[in-house]
Amino acid sequence: MNRCNRNNCTGTIEDGYCNVCGLASLNSVGRSQPLGTPLSAGLSAGLSAGATGRNSSSVTGTGSSPLTNRSRGSRRTGSVSSRSTRKQLGAGLVSVPELPSQEPEKAIMAEAKVPDNKRFCGNCNHALRREKGFCSKCGQKFSFIPTLYPGDVVAGQYEVKGAIAYGGLGWIYLAFDRVLSRYAVLKGLLNTEDAASAAVAVAERQFLAAVKHPNLVGIYNFVRHNTEGFIVMEYVGGSTLKEIRKQRGPLPVAEAIAYIHRILNAFGYLHQAGLVYCDFKPDNIMLEHNDVKLIDMGGVRRIDDLDGDIYGTIGYTAPEAGEGPTAVSDLFTVGRTLAVLIAQIPGMTQEYRYRLPDAKEVPIFVRHESLYRFLLKATAEHPDDRFQSADEMADQLLGVLREVVATDTGQPRPAASTLFGGDMLAIAAGSDLDSLKVDYHHLPVPTLTRKIRRLIRC
């Protein structure tokens, strides 16, 4: 193992960085520009200290439900780009359990039936007792009966094998593509008695065909069958984080962060393309082998769409999402999902619908203060107080992950910071820390960004 070659430092080089001073090896970055900060990789000291909720009647159900079908505007914020720090799950800091792919037909439900306690009107959220009829509260027509059955062939190509789930837009089916000899998933877009309306629904979703990203389920086709429209999607075999969370209870913090950090790459891609996901939650992220994917694209919409339906889930959706979802409201759902994966939060749909409990009420928040501060910022009441881009959020979360791993293992996990120079304390003191006095010269020096340099030159 190589020793750190910086003056007065006694550390050794691990993965290109010193485990004491946190600086990159001189052989890696040259001697002219020290890089790196210890443990938290520059976790911002300006994270929100708290957040309070506000009442909203925008979300109409505890499952995926339409918030409104007439959005009154949107706000596109922050530039998003792909970063090299998110090339692998957990950025190489965490080993997560690998799940084998599931044989597709094992996912088919033995009985395609929606349980009584999960039948709600998609329009007013009124509990429904029958499988088909009209809501007694608002008159909305409903049906929980599948419209496709094993053996049905959709668009002359997709042979239905059976229903695998029921979602906010209806049943989801496993099918076999007779032309390309592969399994696919059919997800409903619209179920009406008007074939013309189904055609319009299919046409309005064609933009999803251009969405291509390794952490997003692939979109193969858009088809109509009688009065229904369907998205034809890639079959992803594995387990959703909801299933994993249900089986194992709260996940280890580092493991949960690894999943969320990775999926932020997909959110960055969507936002850069002018799209918002809208309805992120543990149900919609699948772990397959050693990677994760967003598996439900039914609620994706354009950021500047003023008239389309907006879907969300109570307990995850941002307070302002019903007025027009944005990249920032998407990131709110990411923060809420991470909180649910690692902690028991009673009252998620009521008292803590838009805010988090005090840290003292959740032991894991006490143990990892930086994580709690991260979640407070991610789920702040006001959009301007949250992370403004997926890149910004991922960079901060990676800093939290490094600190969590260091705490769990007792080994520092430093990395280069894009905001500050190196840890001057370690360089000045070497191994003799006892005789040190407080000196501001030991603080890391802020790195001048390109924008600041341009302003200085002007």
C-alpha positions in Angstrom: 0.0 0.0 0.0 1.5 3.4 -1.0 2.2 6.1 1.6 0.8 9.6 1.1 3.5 11.7 -0.5 2.3 15.0 0.9 4.5 16.9 3.4 4.0 15.8 7.1 1.1 13.4 6.3 1.3 9.8 7.7 -1.6 8.4 5.8 -1.7 5.8 3.0 -3.4 5.9 -0.4 -6.7 4.0 -0.8 -8.5 4.1 -4.1 -6.4 7.1 -5.2 -7.0 9.2 -2.0 -5.2 9.5 1.4 -7.1 8.0 4.3 -5.8 10.7 6.7 -5.7 14.0 4.9 -8.3 13.1 2.3 -6.3 14.5 -0.7 -5.8 12.8 -4.0 -2.5 11.3 -4.6 0.0 13.7 -6.2 0.6 11.2 -8.9 -3.1 11.4 -9.8 -3.7 15.1 -9.8 -0.3 16.7 -10.0 1.4 19.0 -7.4 -0.2 22.3 -8.4 -3.8 21.8 -7.1 -4.6 20.0 -3.8 -8.1 18.4 -3.9 -10.4 16.7 -1.4 -12.2 17.0 1.9 -12.6 14.4 4.6 -15.6 12.1 5.0 -18.5 14.2 3.9 -17.0 15.4 0.6 -18.1 18.9 1.2 -21.6 18.4 2.6 -23.1 21.8 2.6 -23.3 23.5 6.0 -26.4 25.3 4.7 -28.8 22.4 4.8 -32.2 23.4 6.1 -32.6 23.1 9.8 -36.3 22.1 9.6 -39.4 21.9 7.6 -43.1 22.4 8.3 -46.0 20.9 6.4 -49.0 22.6 4.9 -52.4 21.4 4.1 -53.3 20.5 0.6 -56.1 18.7 -1.1 -54.2 18.2 -4.3 -53.6 14.5 -3.9 -56.7 12.4 -3.9 -55.6 8.9 -2.8 -53.1 6.9 -0.9 -52.1 5.0 -4.0 -51.1 6.5 -7.4 -53.9 9.0 -8.1 -54.4 11.9 -10.4 -53.7 15.2 -8.6 -55.3 17.3 -11.3 -55.9 17.3 -15.0 -55.4 21.0 -15.5 -52.0 22.0 -14.3 -51.7 25.7 -13.9 -48.0 26.1 -14.8 -44.6 24.7 -14.1 -41.1 25.7 -13.3 -38.0 24.3 -14.9 -35.1 24.7 -12.6 -31.4 23.7 -12.6 -29.2 22.3 -15.3 -28.6 18.5 -15.0 -25.8 16.5 -16.5 -24.4 13.1 -16.2 -21.6 12.7 -13.7 -18.9 10.1 -13.5 -19.5 9.6 -9.8 -22.6 7.6 -10.5 -21.3 4.9 -12.7 -22.0 2.1 -10.3 -24.4 1.3 -7.4 -23.1 2.9 -4.2 -20.2 4.6 -6.0 -18.0 1.6 -5.1 -18.4 2.3 -1.4 -21.2 -0.3 -0.6 -21.8 -3.9 -1.4 -25.5 -4.6 -1.8 -27.3 -7.9 -1.9 -27.6 -9.1 -5.5 -30.9 -10.5 -6.6 -31.3 -13.1 -9.3 -33.7 -12.3 -12.2 -37.1 -13.7 -11.7 -38.6 -16.0 -14.4 -41.2 -13.8 -16.1 -44.3 -16.1 -15.8 -43.7 -16.5 -12.0 -44.8 -12.9 -11.6 -48.3 -13.6 -12.9 -51.0 -13.3 -10.2 -52.8 -16.5 -9.3 -56.0 -14.5 -9.1 -56.4 -11.1 -10.8 -58.4 -9.4 -8.2 -58.0 -6.1 -6.3 -58.4 -6.6 -2.5 -61.4 -4.8 -1.0 -59.2 -2.6 1.1 -57.4 -1.2 -2.0 -60.4 -0.2 -4.0 -60.7 3.5 -4.2 -62.3 5.9 -6.6 -59.6 7.4 -8.8 -61.5 10.7 -8.9 -62.5 11.4 -5.3 -60.7 8.6 -3.3 -63.9 7.2 -1.9 -63.7 3.6 -0.7 -65.4 1.2 -3.1 -66.8 -2.1 -2.3 -67.9 -3.5 -5.7 -65.6 -4.6 -8.5 -67.5 -2.6 -11.1 -70.0 0.3 -11.2 -70.2 4.0 -10.4 -68.8 5.8 -7.4 -71.7 6.6 -4.9 -69.9 9.8 -3.9 -68.9 11.4 -7.3 -70.5 9.2 -9.9 -67.2 8.3 -11.6 -67.4 5.0 -13.5 -65.0 2.4 -12.3 -63.9 -1.2 -12.9 -61.4 -3.4 -11.1 -62.0 -6.3 -13.5 -59.1 -7.1 -16.0 -59.9 -6.4 -19.6 -57.2 -8.7 -21.0 -57.0 -12.4 -20.4 -54.4 -15.1 -21.0 -54.3 -15.9 -24.7 -55.5 -12.5 -25.9 -53.4 -11.0 -28.6 -52.9 -7.2 -28.6 -52.1 -5.4 -31.8 -51.5 -8.8 -33.5 -48.2 -9.1 -31.7 -48.4 -9.3 -28.0 -49.8 -12.5 -26.5 -51.1 -11.8 -23.0 -49.9 -14.3 -20.3 -51.7 -12.8 -17.4 -52.0 -9.9 -15.0 -49.0 -9.1 -12.8 -50.2 -6.0 -10.9 -52.8 -3.3 -10.5 -51.7 0.3 -10.7 -53.1 3.8 -10.7 -54.0 3.5 -14.4 -55.4 0.0 -14.2 -54.1 -3.5 -14.7 -50.5 -4.3 -15.8 -50.0 -7.4 -17.9 -47.2 -9.7 -18.8 -47.2 -10.5 -22.5 -44.9 -12.3 -25.0 -43.9 -10.5 -28.2 -44.4 -13.0 -31.0 -42.5 -11.0 -33.5 -39.3 -10.4 -31.4 -39.6 -13.5 -29.2 -39.3 -11.7 -25.8 -41.4 -10.9 -22.8 -42.9 -7.4 -22.4 -45.2 -5.6 -20.0 -48.4 -3.9 -21.1 -49.4 -0.9 -18.9 -52.7 0.8 -19.5 -52.9 4.4 -20.6 -56.7 4.8 -20.8 -59.8 2.7 -20.5 -62.9 4.4 -21.9 -65.8 3.5 -24.1 -64.4 5.7 -26.8 -61.8 4.2 -29.2 -60.9 7.7 -30.5 -60.0 8.8 -27.0 -57.7 5.8 -26.6 -56.0 6.8 -29.9 -55.4 10.3 -28.6 -54.0 8.9 -25.3 -51.5 6.7 -27.3 -50.5 9.6 -29.5 -49.9 11.9 -26.5 -47.4 9.4 -25.0 -45.3 8.8 -28.1 -42.6 11.2 -26.7 -41.6 8.4 -24.3 -40.3 6.4 -27.2 -37.2 8.7 -27.2 -36.5 8.0 -23.5 -33.4 5.8 -23.3 -31.4 5.3 -20.1 -29.9 2.3 -18.3 -31.8 3.1 -15.1 -35.1 3.6 -16.8 -37.3 0.7 -18.0 -37.2 0.6 -21.8 -40.3 1.7 -23.8 -40.9 -0.6 -26.8 -44.1 0.5 -28.3 -47.6 2.1 -27.9 -50.6 0.2 -29.0 -54.4 0.2 -28.9 -56.8 -2.6 -28.1 -60.5 -1.9 -28.4 -61.1 1.1 -26.2 -57.8 0.9 -24.3 -54.3 2.3 -24.9 -51.2 0.6 -23.7 -47.5 1.3 -23.2 -45.4 -1.7 -24.2 -42.4 -1.8 -21.8 -39.3 -3.9 -21.1 -39.9 -6.7 -18.6 -37.6 -6.2 -15.6 -37.2 -9.2 -13.3 -36.3 -8.6 -9.7 -37.8 -7.1 -6.6 -39.1 -3.6 -6.0 -37.7 -1.7 -3.0 -41.2 -1.9 -1.6 -41.1 -5.7 -1.6 -37.5 -5.7 -0.2 -38.5 -3.2 2.5 -41.6 -5.3 3.5 -39.5 -8.5 3.7 -36.5 -7.0 5.6 -37.9 -4.0 7.5 -35.9 -0.7 7.4 -32.9 -1.1 5.2 -29.3 -0.5 6.3 -28.7 3.2 5.7 -25.7 2.8 3.4 -27.6 0.3 1.2 -30.7 2.5 0.9 -28.5 5.5 0.0 -26.8 3.4 -2.7 -30.1 2.7 -4.4 -31.3 6.3 -4.2 -28.0 7.8 -5.3 -28.0 5.6 -8.3 -31.5 6.3 -9.4 -30.9 10.1 -9.3 -28.9 9.5 -12.5 -32.2 8.6 -14.2 -34.0 11.7 -12.7 -31.2 13.9 -14.0 -31.7 12.4 -17.5 -35.4 13.0 -17.4 -35.2 16.5 -16.2 -32.6 17.4 -18.8 -35.0 16.1 -21.4 -37.7 18.4 -20.0 -39.7 15.5 -18.4 -40.8 14.9 -14.8 -41.5 11.4 -13.3 -44.2 12.7 -10.8 -44.9 9.6 -8.8 -41.7 8.2 -7.4 -42.0 5.8 -4.4 -40.5 2.4 -3.3 -43.0 0.6 -5.5 -41.5 2.1 -8.7 -37.9 1.2 -8.3 -36.7 -2.3 -9.1 -33.5 -4.0 -8.0 -32.3 -6.4 -10.6 -28.9 -8.1 -10.2 -26.7 -5.2 -9.0 -28.5 -2.2 -10.4 -31.8 -0.4 -10.1 -34.4 0.8 -12.6 -37.5 3.0 -12.6 -40.1 0.6 -13.8 -43.3 2.6 -14.2 -43.3 5.4 -16.9 -47.1 5.8 -16.9 -47.0 9.1 -14.9 -44.1 10.7 -16.8 -45.1 14.0 -18.4 -43.5 17.1 -19.9 -42.5 19.8 -17.5 -44.3 22.5 -19.6 -47.5 20.4 -20.1 -50.3 22.6 -18.8 -53.2 20.3 -19.4 -52.1 16.7 -18.8 -53.1 14.5 -15.9 -50.7 14.6 -12.9 -50.3 11.5 -10.8 -49.0 11.3 -7.2 -49.2 9.3 -4.0 -50.1 10.8 -0.6 -47.1 10.8 1.7 -44.6 11.2 -1.2 -45.9 14.0 -3.3 -44.7 17.6 -2.8 -47.3 20.2 -1.5 -47.2 22.2 -4.8 -47.1 19.3 -7.2 -50.8 19.6 -8.1 -50.1 23.1 -9.5 -47.6 21.8 -11.9 -44.8 19.2 -11.2 -41.2 20.3 -11.6 -37.8 18.8 -11.2 -37.8 20.1 -7.7 -41.1 18.4 -6.8 -39.7 15.2 -8.3 -36.7 15.5 -5.9 -39.1 15.9 -3.0 -40.5 12.4 -3.8 -36.9 11.1 -3.8 -36.2 12.4 -0.4 -39.4 11.0 1.0 -38.7 7.6 -0.5 -35.2 7.5 1.1 -36.8 8.3 4.5 -39.3 5.5 4.1 -36.6 3.0 3.2 -34.5 3.6 6.3 -37.0 4.5 9.1 -40.4 3.7 10.5 -42.4 7.0 10.1 -46.0 6.6 11.4 -48.4 9.2 10.1 -46.8 9.4 6.7 -50.1 10.3 5.1 -51.4 12.5 7.9 -49.3 14.3 10.5 -46.0 13.8 8.5 -47.5 14.1 5.1 -45.2 16.9 4.1 -42.6 16.9 6.8 -40.3 14.7 8.9 -40.6 13.9 12.6 -38.0 15.4 14.9 -34.7 13.6 14.9 -35.1 12.4 18.5 -38.2 10.5 17.5 -36.2 8.4 15.0 -33.0 6.7 16.3 -31.4 6.4 12.9 -31.7 10.2 12.4 -29.9 10.7 15.7 -27.1 8.4 14.7 -26.6 10.1 11.3 -27.1 13.8 11.7 -25.9 14.6 8.2 -28.4 12.2 6.7 -31.2 13.9 8.7 -30.1 17.3 7.5 -30.0 16.0 3.9 -33.6 14.7 4.2 -34.8 18.0 5.7 -33.4 19.9 2.8 -34.8 17.4 0.2 -38.3 17.6 1.7 -38.4 21.2 2.7 -41.9 22.8 2.4 -40.8 25.6 0.0 -39.4 24.5 -3.4 -36.6 27.1 -3.2 -35.2 25.6 0.0 -34.8 22.1 -1.6 -32.1 20.7 -4.0 -32.6 22.4 -7.3 -31.1 19.6 -9.5 -30.5 15.9 -9.4 -26.8 16.4 -9.7 -26.7 18.7 -6.7 -28.8 16.2 -4.7 -26.6 13.3 -5.8 -23.4 15.1 -4.9 -24.6 15.9 -1.4 -26.0 12.3 -0.9 -22.6 10.9 -1.9 -21.0 12.9 0.8 -23.5 11.6 3.3 -22.8 8.0 2.1 -19.1 8.5 2.6 -19.8 9.7 6.2 -22.2 6.8 6.9 -19.7 4.2 5.6 -16.9 5.8 7.6 -19.1 5.7 10.8 -20.2 2.1 10.2 -16.7 0.8 9.3 -14.4 3.0 11.3 -12.4 3.8 8.2 -12.4 7.3 6.6 -13.8 7.4 3.1 -12.6 10.9 1.8 -13.0 12.2 -1.7 -12.2 15.2 -3.8 -14.6 18.1 -3.4 -15.8 20.4 -6.2 -16.3 23.2 -3.7 -13.2 23.2 -1.5 -9.5 22.5 -1.6 -7.8 20.0 0.7 -7.8 19.6 4.5 -5.0 22.0 5.5 -5.2 20.8 9.2 -3.7 17.4 8.4 -0.9 18.9 6.3 0.0 21.5 8.9 -0.1 19.1 11.9 1.1 15.8 10.5 0.7 13.2 13.2 1.0 15.6 16.1 -2.6 16.9 16.8 -2.3 17.3 20.6 -0.4 20.6 20.4 -2.7 22.2 17.8 -4.5 25.5 18.4 -7.6 26.7 16.6 -6.5 28.5 13.5 -8.6 29.6 10.5 -5.6 28.8 8.2 -6.4 25.1 8.8 -9.8 25.4 7.0 -10.2 24.1 3.5 -9.9 26.9 0.9 -13.0 27.4 -1.3 -12.4 26.5 -5.0 -13.0 29.2 -7.5 -15.6 28.1 -9.9 -15.5 29.0 -13.6 -18.4 31.4 -13.1 -16.6 33.2 -10.3 -13.4 33.4 -12.3 -15.3 35.0 -15.2 -16.8 37.6 -12.8 -13.3 38.4 -11.4 -11.9 38.8 -14.9 -14.7 41.2 -15.8 
